[in-house]
Amino acid sequence: MEQPLPRKLAAEFLGSLLLAALVIGSGIAAQRLSPGDTGLQLTENAAATAAGLFALILMFGPVSGAHFNPVVSFVDAVFGGLPWRHALAYLPAQVAGCVGGAVLANLMFSTGAVSISTTHRATAAHGLAEVVATAGLILMIFSLARSGRAERAPAAVGAYIGAAYWFTSSTSFANPAITIGRMFSDTFAGIAPASVPLYLAAQILGGALALLGVRALYPDVTPAAAADVVVPQIATTSR
């Protein structure tokens, strides 16, 4: 059953808010529970994010598709699974949700509601990692969609993001909305504003490369078939 756009936007906002709160909040908790051990902090953060993503996709997928990620929404629109006007409307809902989630996480852990991150991440290696992380996420989501395995998306996305925390030097943000949101928390998961443009450009490039890859690998699927998938986000990371 097709959901009305306001309901979809509410789902994208709430899902993005909880996603950002999950990523940032688990990063703060990990930093406080395991001080001085960055590897253990990242393990705790990655495990919480992977499990939380699975739950969030199940929660909001039937309403909006559980994108929580502008790259996912725009690639879905290119393939005909989402009307362009919906994809354009999803963007501010996702960004606002992620910013709100950062504020919520800060408040839950008794830090200032807004604290601009000072963690600089803008290196060539980080940019390459974000291209790889985003391309892999998008390729996986739409490969499942176009091969009739959409029901596996919640587990697959959680597993991919949990792994990408470790195999990418950027710890796999792979999501423009959460990248923006994480500027507003000067904690384990934060990113300095000066590093954000590189990440956004890399994520857009990764999404474009993945789109070409999906078309090459799954050329014979109609737009209607691609529309049947729950296509979540994400993207995240935290270090």
N, C-alpha and C positions, 0 to 999 in steps of 0.2 A: 504494500500500500504506500503510495507516494505521500510524503509528509509535507505540510505547508512550510513555506520558507521561514516564517518566524520561529517555528518549532525547531527547524534545522539549525538556525542561527543560535538559538538558545543552547542546543546540544553542543555545537562547536565551541561556543564561549565557555560553557561549564567544563567540557572535556579538556579544553586547552588550559583553563585555570587549574584544574586538578593535576594535569600533566606537569605544569610548571611547579606547582606546589610539591608534587612528588619528587621531581628531580632535585629541586633546590633544598627542600626539607630533608630528604634523605642524605644529601651532601652535608648539610649542617650537622645532622645527627652523627654521621660517620666521623666527621672531623672532631666532634666533641667526645665520642665514645672511644676513638682510636687515635689519640693525639700522637703525632710524630711518626706515624706509619702510613705513608701515602698509598702504598699498595693495598693495604687492608681497607683504607677509606674508599678507594676506588672499587674494590670488590663489593663492599657493602652497598655503595651507591648503585653500582651496576645491577646487583641482584634485586634491590628494591625497585629499580626502574623497570627491569624486565618483567617482574611479576605484576607491577602496577599497570603497565601498558596492556597486558593481557586482560586485566579486569576492566580497564577503561574502554577498550575496544568492544568488549562484550556489552558494556553498559550503554554506550552511546551509538554503536554501529547501526542498530535498526532504525534510528531516527535520522542521522545525518551522514552515515557512512564512516563516522569516527576518523575524519581526516586529521584534524588538529595541526595541519601543516599546509601552508600555501602551495608548496611545490606539488604535493599530492593532488590538491584541488585543481590546479591548473593543468596538470598532465591528464587528470580525469576528464576535464573539459575538452582538451584536445582530442581525446579518444571518443568523445560523445557521451560519456557516462554521466556528466553533470552539465546542466545548462551554464553558459558563460555568465549570465547574470547572477547565478547562484555562486559560482566560483569567486566572482568579484565581491559579492556580499560576504562570503566566508572569510575573506582576508582580514578585514578589520575586527571581526568577531574573534578570530584566532589570535591576532596580535594583542587585542585588549584582554583576552582571557589569560594569555601567558604573562602579561605585565601584572594583572591582578593576582595571578598565582604566585609570582615572585613576592609581592607585597604580603600575601597571606602567609607564605612560608616564613618570611622575616618576622612577622608578628607572632606566629606560633612558637618561635624560638627566642622571643623576647629581645630581638634586635630592633633597630630602627625600621619603621615601615618601608622606607626607601633608603638604600645605601648604594651609590654608584660604584660598580666594581672597578678594582684597580688591577685585575689579573690580565696581563697582556698575552695574547696568543697569536698574534699576526706574524707568522713566518711562512716562507714558501712551503715548508713541509706541512704546516697546519692547513694551508690552502689546498694542497694536493689531497690531504687526508679528507677534507670536507667534500671534495669532488667525488672521491671514491665512496665515502660513507653515504652520500645522498644518492649517487647513481645506483649503488647496491640496494638501498632501501626501496627506491622507486621500481627498479627492475624486478625485485622480488614481489612487491605488491601486485604489480600488473601482470607479471607472469602467472601468478596464482589466479588472478581474475580471468585472464584470457584462456586459461587451460581448465576451467571448471573446478578449481579447488579453492574457491573463496572462503569456504568454511574453516580453512586452516590458517587464515590471515592473523587472527589474534595471537595464536601461539608462535607463528613464524615471525611476526614483527617483534614480539617480546624477545625471542631468542636471538634475532639478528642484532637488535640494539644492545642486548647484553653482551654479545660477542664483540660488537664494534667499539664498545668502550675500550676494549683491550687491543684490537688489531689496528686501530687508527691513532695517530699521534695527537689528533684533536679531541679524542674521546667521543667522536661522532655526534655532533649537534644535529646535522642533517635536516634542519628545520629553521627557516627564517623567523617564524613567529617566536619560537622559544629562544632563539639567539638574541632577539631584541629584548625579550622578557628577562633574560639572565643578566642583562646590563644593570638591572635594578637591585641586585643583591651582591654585596661585596663579601661573598662567602666562597666555599669550596667550588661551587658550580658557576660562579660568576665569570663574566667576560667584560673587559674594558671597552668602552664605546669606540675607541680608536681601532680596535681589532674587528669590530662588527662588519664594516664594509667588505673586507676580504672574505669573511665567512659567507655573507649574503651572495657575493658574486660567485664563489665556489659552489654554493648550493644550487644556484640557478643553472650554472654550467653542468653540474652533476645531473640535475633533473633533465636537461636537454639531451645529454648523452644517453641517459636511461631511456628516454622516449624513443630515440633512434634504435636503441638495442631491442626494445620490446617490439617495435615494428618489424625489425629484421628477423627476430626469433619467432614471433607469433603474428604473422601477417594476415591470417585467414579468419580472424575473429571479428564479428560484427560489433559495432558500437553498442548495440543492445545487450550483447552478451557481456561486454566489459562493464556495463553499468550494474551488473548484479553483485559486485563485490563490495565487501566492507573494506574500505581503504583507509587505514589509519595513518597516523603520523610517524610522528615522531620524530622521531628524532630526539635525541637528547644526548646528554652526557653530563659529565661533571668533574672536571678537574682543572 
